[in-house]
Amino acid sequence: MYRVVYITAPNSQEAQRIGEVLVSERLAACVNIYGEIKSIYWWQGKMEIERESVLIAKTKAQLVGALIEKVKSLHPYECPCIITFEIKEGFKPFLDWIDQETQG
């Protein structure tokens, strides 16, 4: 019924820009931004080591598709990391708050 969506961005400014849209359009009740992480990954046959930022969005399961499409339309990466985790349990007032602050 609820999801956490993990998204990487090239920097905290891009992360904030994306996060503000997700919250303002009520695709997410809340977005947390972790300022700087180090990412090590393969891209086009080469190992990359880059600094990035992470967004963690809390939303309803039925909004995940729209949220992913919105992030893809805003994101500068060709293949952005957008993955979801199911929230199986949580503090009921917080989960109710997600319901109240998102679409539908």
C-alpha positions as CSV (number, residue, x, y, z in Angstrom):
1,M,0.0,0.0,0.0
2,Y,3.0,2.3,0.6
3,R,6.4,2.6,-0.9
4,V,9.8,4.2,-0.3
5,V,11.3,5.3,-3.6
6,Y,15.1,5.6,-3.8
7,I,16.5,8.0,-6.4
8,T,20.0,9.2,-7.2
9,A,20.8,12.6,-8.6
10,P,24.0,14.3,-9.8
11,N,24.0,16.8,-6.9
12,S,21.8,18.2,-4.1
13,Q,20.5,21.0,-6.3
14,E,19.1,18.6,-8.8
15,A,17.8,16.4,-6.0
16,Q,16.0,19.3,-4.5
17,R,14.5,20.4,-7.8
18,I,13.1,16.9,-8.4
19,G,12.0,16.5,-4.8
20,E,10.1,19.8,-4.8
21,V,8.2,18.8,-7.9
22,L,7.3,15.4,-6.4
23,V,5.9,17.0,-3.2
24,S,4.2,20.0,-4.9
25,E,2.4,17.6,-7.3
26,R,1.5,15.4,-4.4
27,L,3.2,12.3,-5.9
28,A,5.1,12.0,-2.6
29,A,4.2,13.1,0.9
30,C,7.8,13.7,1.8
31,V,11.2,13.6,0.2
32,N,14.4,13.4,2.2
33,I,17.7,14.4,0.5
34,Y,21.1,13.1,1.5
35,G,23.6,15.7,0.4
36,E,26.6,13.8,-0.9
37,I,27.3,10.1,-1.4
38,K,30.0,8.4,-3.4
39,S,28.7,6.0,-6.1
40,I,30.8,3.4,-7.8
41,Y,29.2,1.7,-10.8
42,W,29.7,0.4,-14.3
43,W,28.5,2.7,-17.1
44,Q,29.0,1.9,-20.8
45,G,31.8,-0.6,-20.1
46,K,33.7,1.7,-17.7
47,M,33.8,1.8,-14.0
48,E,32.8,5.2,-12.7
49,I,33.3,6.8,-9.3
50,E,31.1,9.9,-8.9
51,R,29.6,12.1,-6.2
52,E,25.8,12.0,-6.1
53,S,22.9,12.9,-3.9
54,V,20.0,10.6,-2.9
55,L,16.3,11.3,-2.7
56,I,14.1,9.1,-0.6
57,A,10.4,9.7,-1.3
58,K,7.5,8.3,0.7
59,T,4.3,7.6,-1.3
60,K,1.4,5.3,-2.0
61,A,1.9,2.2,-4.1
62,Q,-0.7,3.4,-6.7
63,L,1.3,6.6,-7.3
64,V,4.6,4.8,-8.1
65,G,4.1,4.7,-11.9
66,A,3.3,8.4,-12.1
67,L,6.2,9.2,-9.8
68,I,8.6,7.3,-11.9
69,E,7.4,8.9,-15.1
70,K,7.7,12.4,-13.5
71,V,11.3,11.7,-12.3
72,K,12.3,10.4,-15.7
73,S,10.9,13.6,-17.3
74,L,12.9,15.8,-14.9
75,H,16.1,13.8,-14.5
76,P,19.3,14.7,-16.4
77,Y,20.6,11.1,-16.4
78,E,19.9,8.8,-19.4
79,C,19.2,5.9,-17.0
80,P,18.4,7.3,-13.5
81,C,18.3,5.0,-10.5
82,I,14.6,4.9,-9.4
83,I,13.8,1.9,-7.3
84,T,11.0,1.2,-4.8
85,F,10.8,-0.7,-1.5
86,E,7.5,-1.9,-0.1
87,I,6.6,-0.5,3.4
88,K,5.2,-3.5,5.1
89,E,4.7,-1.9,8.5
90,G,4.9,1.5,10.1
91,F,3.6,4.0,12.6
92,K,-0.1,4.2,11.6
93,P,-0.4,8.0,12.1
94,F,2.6,8.5,9.7
95,L,1.1,6.1,7.1
96,D,-2.2,7.9,7.4
97,W,-0.4,11.2,6.8
98,I,1.1,9.8,3.6
99,D,-2.5,9.1,2.5
100,Q,-3.6,12.6,3.3
101,E,-0.7,14.4,1.6
102,T,-0.7,12.5,-1.7
103,Q,-3.0,12.4,-4.7
104,G,-6.2,10.3,-4.7
